[in-house]
Amino acid sequence: MDTEASGAKAASGLCQWTPTQSTFVLTFLTNIVADGTKTSTGFKKVHLNACTKALNDHFKLTRTGDQVSNRLKTWKKKHVRINYLKNLSAALWDEDEFIVSLDHDHYKGHMADPKNKADDEYLNKPLPYYGFLATIFGNSVSTGQYAKSSNDPIGTDRSEGVSHGGDATAENDGLNHGIDKSVINDDISSSARPAKRAKTIDDTGERPMAWLKHFSVAPRR
């Protein structure tokens, strides 16, 4: 379970995120992009609030839109760092498993620098959440290249300050705040195909149970 420190004046103290909650949020935001919403300048408040409401309704939480926004900032930092690492001259990038590989000598040399200590989280291991990040933080409408299903929980995030803003009720603009109960089982077989809504798992890392059977979030613009 990941923990993010809240603002100094916030009464709630800590904001904890389970892998399933993280996957839920990433799935929701990925589906917004997959439906054709441009996010080059970031998500609109209405989208973040809709995501927050869906998260709270599904997990019986009291998250705020600001907490989801801060979580998104953490993931954006991850995306930037992973892209930096996969473009290192000594790095190999596995496009299928999302693995940034460094051989032993280059790994030791890289990690010898104290400022690179946190990079161990991203090196020589699958990064199942990268597909979500590549879709969410793309510079234009998603092409569907990375919007494929993931059956792995999101990895541990570094802590980040979270401010607590107003309530998470989205503006009345016709967004669907609930969860689409339809089951979507198709994976992306080609980057040329349209982006499909992502599938998720439960906290145990096993296949979805009945209560979380490939949930899909499908906000309408």
N, C-alpha and C positions, 0 to 999 in steps of 0.2 A: 504494500500500500504506500502510495506516495503522499508526502505531506508538504504543504506549502504554508509558509508563515503568512498570517494576515496582516493588515495594517495595524500600526501600533495602538490605535484607538478603537480597534474593532473588538467587540465583546466576545465574539465566538472563538478567538484564539487561533485555532489551526483549521486549515481546510485540507481534508484528506481525500485522495482520489484512488479508487481501486482500478485495476486494469480494465475491468468490464465497463466502468463508468467512462474511462478515457476512450475506450473503443466506441462506446455509444456516441460520445460527442464527435469524435472524428468521423464516424459513419454518417451522422446527421449532416455535418458540414460538407463532407465529400458528396453527398447526394444533392445538396444545394448546387454545387458546382457542376455535377454530372447532369443536372437538369438544364444547364445552360447559363447559369448566373455568372456574370463576370466578377472576379474578386481581386483584380489587379490593384485596387486601392483599398482592399480589406473588406470584411463583411460589414454589412449595414447593421445598425443596432437592432433593427427588427428581426434580423436573422439570428443574431446572438441571443436575443430574448426568447425567440421561439425555440431555439435549441435548449436554453436553460429550462423553459417550462416543460419541454418533453422529458428532459433529464430528471427534473424534480418529480414529475408525475410517474415516471417509470420506476424510479428507485426510492420514492418517498423521501426526497431530500429538500433542503431549503437553500440551494445554491442561488447566487445572484448573477445577473448578467455580467457584472464586473469580474466575478470570479472565473467565469467561463472565458471572458476576454483575456484575463491574465494567463490562464492556462494555454490559450491559443498563442500568446506571446512566447511562452516557454517552448512550445512545439516549433514555432517559427525559428527560434534560435537553434534548435536541433537541426532543422532542415538546412539552414545556412551552414552549420558546422559539418554536417555529413557531406554536403556538396563540396565544401572545401577539401575535405579528406579524400573523397573519391577522385578528385582532380590532381592530387599529388602525383608527381612524376613517377614515384616508386610504387604507387598504389594500383591494384587491380580491382575492377568493379564488376561484380556479378549482377547482371541486369535482371536475372530471374529470381534469385534469392535475396537480393539487396544486401550484398556483403562487400564491405571495403576491406581488401586483403593487403597486408604488408608482410613481407618475409621477416624472419626472425631478426636479422641484423637491422633492417630498416625500422622495425617495430621498436627495438631497444633504443635505437638512436632517437626516434621520435618521442618516446616516452621519457627519455632522459631529461628532456626540457620540462621543468616544473609547470610551465603554463599549458602543457599538453596533457597533464595528468588525467583530466576528465575525458579525454578522447578514448580511453580504454572501453568506454561504454559503446563505442561505435565501430571498433576495429575487430576484424577477424571473427565476426559473428553475424548471423542473419538479423536484419532490421525489418521485422514484419510490418512495422507501422510506416515505413518510408513511402509506400504506395499512396497511403492517405495523404501524407505531407506533400508529396509531389503534385497531387491533384489540387489540394487546398491552396497551396502557395504558388501555383502556376501564375504566369503573368497575364493569362487570358482565359477564355473559356476552355474547360477541360477537353482534351482530345480522347480521353479514355485510356491513355497509354498505361497509367498506373492505377486506375480505378478498378482494381480487381479484389476479389474476396480475400479475407485474412482469417485464419483459424488460430491465430496466436494473440496472446494478450500484449498490450502495450508495455514497453520496458520502463524501467525506473527513470523518473525525471529528477533533475536537480531542483532544489527549492527555489521559489521565487516569491517575492512579495505580492500579496493580493489585497486590493482595496475593496471595500464593500460599498457598493453603490445602492441605487434604489431597487425596487422589486423587479422581478424578472418577467412581468407581464408584457407581452409583445403588443405593439400598436395594432389597432383593429383594421388590418389591411387585407384580410382574407386568408392569412397564412393558416395552414393546418398545423395546430400545435400538438396533436396527438400522434400516435404511432400507427403507421400503415400496417395492418395485420396480414397483408398478403405475404406469402413466402416466396422469396426470389432465390432460386437455387443455381441459376446459370452463372458460370464464371466467364471472365473475359478470355477468349481464345485467341484474339488478335487485337493489336493496337489499333487496327482500322475500324473495329466495331465500336458502336456508341458505348459510353460509360454506363456500367450497370451499378445498381445500388449494392453497397457492400454488405457482407454478412459478418456476424460477430459470434463471440463465445461467452461462456460463463467464467466466473473467477477461478474455477478449478483448472482451467486450461483444457477441459474436455469438450467434446462436441456439445452444441447447445442442448439444454434440457427443455422440457415442455414449456416452461415459463419464459424462456428466452430463445424460442425456436426461430433462428435466423431473422431476428427482428429487423425491420427496415423502416427508415424514416424518410418520408417523402413530402417535404414542405412544398407548397405551391407558391409560385411567385405572384 
